[in-house]
Amino acid sequence: MIDITHKTNTLRIASAQAIVKVSKQETIEAVNNKTVPKGDVLEMAKTAGLFAVKKTAEMIPDCHPMPIEQTNVSFKVKGKEICIEVQVKTIYKTGVEVEAMHGASVIALTIYDMLKPIDKGIEIINIKLLNKNGGKSDYNIHFKNQLTAAIIVCSDSIHAGEKEDKAGKIIADKLNSLTINTDRFIVIPDDEEQIRENVIKFCNEALNIVIITGGTGLSPRDNTPQAIATLIDKEIPGIMEAARSYGQTRTPYAMLSRGIAGMRKNTLILTLPGSTNGAKETMDALFPAILHIFRVQDAGYKH
């Protein structure tokens, strides 16, 4: 199965359809009048569909087991067609499209099985996904102008050439995947004055985002949060609360990060851990949803 451990739980909704087409109007009348020899067709089929949705992961090899928090089955009879619609909801890391389609398919097969003794000309048609919502794709926003970002790596050892930078490159890769321009990338020592000078410089250039990686821990040279705190006009506590909550499910050390986030004029400033995993997990936790900040600022956005 695909690794989904980096994803976050969000509300996921999917709706699917299947149509059962019979060959005789008498068949539809038997369904409506509940005179089919095998029993109440629609109620039996609905029950089968509910089981099918919950057991999708047992039938489709690459589907992840997940909590199914709501399933709704509805029927519409038009002429000689029984239209089935299944809606599935969950709060989880991956979507429920296959669950909805599996449920619709099994409902259609159940109807077929119950009606075949009285109608030999039944067809199952148009099994398809109607719509889906949820996941990070819902938060991808396309802006009128390309967003710009600066990355500042704060590390005495990397600045001295004693250690290779990995966290900064991971941050750049993530931003580039979101088509955010990251041509400003510098490495500086863990020095409060240099941190402040460079952040002020990039903010004065009206960049949209400044990300500092490193210096958010508890060692004597971890100076980033206190350097940034004096520069922020509006702190946004929820950003780093979300990042620490995400990280805490992966390592108990996430609670030790002192990262802060906020706005200086129209520039978002983020302070991330210097560790490779810490930087990656924080970026996974925050992006692309955090870009909603610039949706508010950008009257020309399109979603």
C-alpha positions as CSV (number, residue, x, y, z in Angstrom):
1,M,0.0,0.0,0.0
2,I,1.0,3.6,-0.5
3,D,2.6,5.3,2.5
4,I,0.1,7.8,4.0
5,T,1.9,8.3,7.3
6,H,2.9,11.9,6.3
7,K,-0.7,12.9,5.7
8,T,-3.1,14.5,8.2
9,N,-6.6,13.6,9.0
10,T,-9.2,15.7,7.2
11,L,-12.9,15.3,6.4
12,R,-13.2,13.2,3.3
13,I,-16.5,12.8,1.4
14,A,-17.2,10.8,-1.8
15,S,-20.3,10.0,-3.7
16,A,-20.7,7.2,-6.3
17,Q,-23.4,6.0,-8.6
18,A,-24.5,2.8,-10.2
19,I,-27.6,2.1,-12.4
20,V,-29.5,-1.1,-12.7
21,K,-31.5,-1.3,-15.9
22,V,-34.3,-4.0,-16.1
23,S,-36.0,-5.2,-19.3
24,K,-39.6,-5.2,-18.1
25,Q,-41.8,-2.6,-16.4
26,E,-43.3,-5.5,-14.3
27,T,-39.9,-5.9,-12.7
28,I,-40.0,-2.3,-11.4
29,E,-43.5,-2.8,-10.2
30,A,-42.5,-5.9,-8.2
31,V,-39.6,-3.9,-6.6
32,N,-42.0,-1.1,-5.7
33,N,-44.7,-3.4,-4.4
34,K,-42.1,-5.6,-2.5
35,T,-43.4,-8.8,-4.2
36,V,-40.1,-10.1,-5.5
37,P,-39.7,-13.7,-4.3
38,K,-36.3,-13.1,-2.7
39,G,-37.6,-10.3,-0.5
40,D,-37.5,-6.5,-0.2
41,V,-35.0,-5.7,-2.9
42,L,-34.0,-2.2,-2.0
43,E,-33.6,-2.8,1.8
44,M,-31.6,-6.0,1.2
45,A,-29.4,-4.2,-1.3
46,K,-28.9,-1.2,1.0
47,T,-27.7,-3.6,3.8
48,A,-25.3,-5.3,1.4
49,G,-23.9,-1.9,0.4
50,L,-23.3,-0.8,4.0
51,F,-21.3,-4.0,4.6
52,A,-19.4,-3.5,1.3
53,V,-18.3,0.0,2.2
54,K,-16.9,-1.1,5.5
55,K,-15.2,-4.1,4.0
56,T,-13.6,-2.4,1.0
57,A,-10.0,-2.8,2.3
58,E,-10.6,-6.6,2.6
59,M,-11.5,-6.8,-1.1
60,I,-9.2,-4.2,-2.8
61,P,-5.6,-4.9,-2.0
62,D,-4.2,-1.3,-2.0
63,C,-7.1,0.2,-0.1
64,H,-6.3,1.2,3.5
65,P,-8.5,0.1,6.4
66,M,-10.2,3.2,7.7
67,P,-13.0,4.3,10.0
68,I,-16.2,4.8,8.1
69,E,-18.1,7.5,9.9
70,Q,-21.2,7.8,7.7
71,T,-22.7,6.0,4.7
72,N,-25.9,7.1,3.0
73,V,-27.6,5.1,0.3
74,S,-30.4,6.5,-1.8
75,F,-32.4,5.1,-4.8
76,K,-34.3,6.8,-7.6
77,V,-36.5,4.8,-9.9
78,K,-37.0,6.2,-13.4
79,G,-38.7,4.2,-16.0
80,K,-36.9,0.9,-16.1
81,E,-33.8,2.1,-14.3
82,I,-32.9,2.0,-10.6
83,C,-30.3,4.7,-9.9
84,I,-28.2,4.0,-6.8
85,E,-26.2,6.7,-5.1
86,V,-23.8,6.1,-2.2
87,Q,-22.2,8.8,-0.1
88,V,-19.4,8.0,2.3
89,K,-17.8,10.2,4.9
90,T,-14.7,9.8,7.1
91,I,-12.1,11.9,8.9
92,Y,-8.9,10.2,7.9
93,K,-5.7,10.5,5.9
94,T,-6.9,9.1,2.6
95,G,-10.1,9.4,0.5
96,V,-13.2,7.2,0.3
97,E,-13.8,7.2,-3.4
98,V,-13.2,3.4,-3.8
99,E,-15.4,2.8,-0.7
100,A,-18.3,4.7,-2.3
101,M,-17.9,2.9,-5.7
102,H,-17.5,-0.5,-4.0
103,G,-20.7,0.1,-2.1
104,A,-22.6,1.2,-5.2
105,S,-21.3,-1.8,-7.1
106,V,-22.3,-4.4,-4.5
107,I,-25.7,-2.8,-4.2
108,A,-26.2,-3.1,-8.0
109,L,-25.0,-6.8,-7.9
110,T,-27.4,-7.5,-5.0
111,I,-30.3,-6.0,-7.0
112,Y,-29.3,-8.1,-10.0
113,D,-29.1,-11.3,-7.9
114,M,-32.5,-10.7,-6.4
115,L,-34.2,-9.8,-9.7
116,K,-32.6,-12.4,-12.0
117,P,-35.3,-15.1,-11.3
118,I,-38.0,-12.7,-12.7
119,D,-36.0,-10.8,-15.3
120,K,-33.3,-12.3,-17.6
121,G,-32.5,-9.0,-19.3
122,I,-30.9,-6.9,-16.4
123,E,-27.9,-4.7,-17.0
124,I,-25.6,-2.9,-14.6
125,I,-24.4,0.4,-16.2
126,N,-22.7,3.7,-15.3
127,I,-20.7,2.7,-12.1
128,K,-18.8,6.0,-11.5
129,L,-17.5,8.5,-9.0
130,L,-19.8,11.5,-8.8
131,N,-17.7,13.8,-6.6
132,K,-15.1,13.8,-3.8
133,N,-13.9,16.3,-1.3
134,G,-11.1,16.4,1.3
135,G,-7.4,16.1,1.4
136,K,-4.6,18.6,0.6
137,S,-5.8,19.0,-3.1
138,D,-8.8,20.9,-1.8
139,Y,-6.4,23.5,-0.3
140,N,-4.3,24.1,-3.4
141,I,-4.7,27.7,-4.4
142,H,-3.6,29.3,-7.7
143,F,-2.6,32.9,-7.3
144,K,-2.6,35.7,-9.8
145,N,1.1,36.3,-9.1
146,Q,3.7,33.7,-8.1
147,L,4.4,33.6,-4.4
148,T,8.0,34.2,-3.3
149,A,9.9,32.8,-0.4
150,A,13.3,33.0,1.3
151,I,14.9,30.2,3.2
152,I,17.4,30.9,6.0
153,V,19.4,28.0,7.4
154,C,20.6,28.8,10.9
155,S,23.4,26.5,11.9
156,D,27.0,27.2,13.2
157,S,28.2,23.8,11.9
158,I,26.6,24.1,8.4
159,H,27.8,27.7,8.1
160,A,31.4,26.5,9.0
161,G,31.2,23.7,6.4
162,E,31.4,21.0,9.0
163,K,27.9,19.6,8.2
164,E,25.7,19.3,5.1
165,D,22.4,21.1,4.9
166,K,19.4,18.8,4.4
167,A,16.6,20.6,6.1
168,G,16.8,23.7,3.9
169,K,16.8,21.6,0.7
170,I,13.7,19.7,1.9
171,I,11.9,23.0,2.5
172,A,12.9,24.3,-0.9
173,D,11.7,21.1,-2.6
174,K,8.3,21.4,-0.8
175,L,7.9,25.1,-1.8
176,N,9.0,24.4,-5.4
177,S,6.4,21.6,-5.6
178,L,3.8,24.3,-4.9
179,T,5.3,26.6,-7.5
180,I,6.6,29.1,-4.9
181,N,9.8,30.9,-6.0
182,T,12.7,30.1,-3.7
183,D,15.7,31.8,-5.3
184,R,16.7,33.4,-1.9
185,F,18.5,30.8,0.1
186,I,21.2,31.6,2.7
187,V,23.1,29.8,5.4
188,I,24.1,31.8,8.5
189,P,25.4,31.0,12.0
190,D,23.1,30.8,15.1
191,D,23.5,34.5,15.8
192,E,20.5,36.6,16.8
193,E,21.6,39.8,15.1
194,Q,22.3,38.1,11.8
195,I,18.9,36.3,12.0
196,R,17.1,39.6,12.6
197,E,19.1,41.5,9.9
198,N,18.3,38.9,7.2
199,V,14.7,38.5,8.1
200,I,14.2,42.3,8.0
201,K,15.9,42.4,4.7
202,F,13.7,39.8,3.1
203,C,10.6,41.3,4.6
204,N,11.6,44.7,3.2
205,E,11.8,43.0,-0.2
206,A,8.1,42.2,0.2
207,L,8.6,38.5,-0.1
208,N,5.5,36.5,0.8
209,I,7.2,33.9,3.1
210,V,10.4,33.8,5.1
211,I,11.3,30.4,6.6
212,I,14.0,30.0,9.1
213,T,15.2,26.4,9.8
214,G,17.3,25.7,12.9
215,G,17.6,27.2,16.4
216,T,14.2,26.3,17.7
217,G,15.5,23.8,20.3
218,L,16.9,24.2,23.8
219,S,20.7,24.3,23.4
220,P,22.5,27.5,24.4
221,R,22.9,28.5,20.7
222,D,19.3,28.0,19.8
223,N,18.3,31.7,19.3
224,T,15.8,31.8,16.5
225,P,12.5,32.2,18.4
226,Q,13.7,35.1,20.6
227,A,15.3,36.8,17.6
228,I,12.0,36.5,15.6
229,A,9.6,37.4,18.4
230,T,10.7,41.0,18.3
231,L,10.0,41.3,14.5
232,I,6.5,39.9,14.3
233,D,3.6,42.3,14.2
234,K,0.9,39.6,14.5
235,E,1.8,36.2,16.0
236,I,-0.3,33.2,14.7
237,P,0.0,30.7,17.5
238,G,-2.2,28.1,15.8
239,I,0.4,27.5,13.1
240,M,3.0,26.0,15.3
241,E,0.4,24.4,17.5
242,A,-0.7,22.5,14.4
243,A,2.9,21.6,13.5
244,R,3.7,20.4,17.0
245,S,0.5,18.4,17.2
246,Y,1.4,16.7,13.9
247,G,4.9,16.1,15.0
248,Q,3.9,14.7,18.4
249,T,2.1,11.8,16.7
250,R,5.4,10.8,15.1
251,T,7.9,11.6,17.9
252,P,7.5,12.7,21.5
253,Y,10.3,15.2,21.1
254,A,8.1,17.4,18.9
255,M,6.8,19.1,22.1
256,L,10.3,20.5,22.7
257,S,10.3,22.7,19.6
258,R,10.0,26.4,20.4
259,G,9.0,27.4,16.9
260,I,6.9,30.5,16.4
261,A,5.1,32.0,13.4
262,G,3.5,35.3,12.5
263,M,3.2,38.2,10.1
264,R,5.6,41.1,9.6
265,K,3.5,43.5,7.5
266,N,2.4,41.1,4.6
267,T,5.3,38.6,5.0
268,L,4.7,35.3,6.8
269,I,7.6,34.3,9.0
270,L,8.0,30.6,10.0
271,T,10.6,29.1,12.3
272,L,11.2,25.4,11.8
273,P,13.3,22.8,13.5
274,G,16.8,22.3,12.0
275,S,16.6,18.5,12.0
276,T,15.7,16.9,8.6
277,N,12.7,15.1,9.9
278,G,11.5,18.0,11.9
279,A,11.6,20.4,8.9
280,K,9.9,17.9,6.6
281,E,7.1,17.1,9.1
282,T,6.5,20.7,9.8
283,M,6.2,21.5,6.1
284,D,3.9,18.5,5.6
285,A,1.7,19.7,8.5
286,L,1.4,23.3,7.3
287,F,1.4,23.3,3.5
288,P,-0.6,24.0,1.4
289,A,-3.3,24.9,3.8
290,I,-1.2,27.8,5.3
291,L,-1.3,29.5,1.9
292,H,-4.9,30.6,2.7
293,I,-3.2,33.6,4.3
294,F,-2.3,34.9,0.8
295,R,-5.7,34.0,-0.5
296,V,-7.1,36.6,1.8
297,Q,-4.5,39.1,0.7
298,D,-4.8,38.3,-3.0
299,A,-8.1,39.6,-4.5
300,G,-7.2,38.0,-7.8
301,Y,-6.9,34.4,-6.6
302,K,-8.7,31.6,-8.2
303,H,-9.5,28.3,-6.4
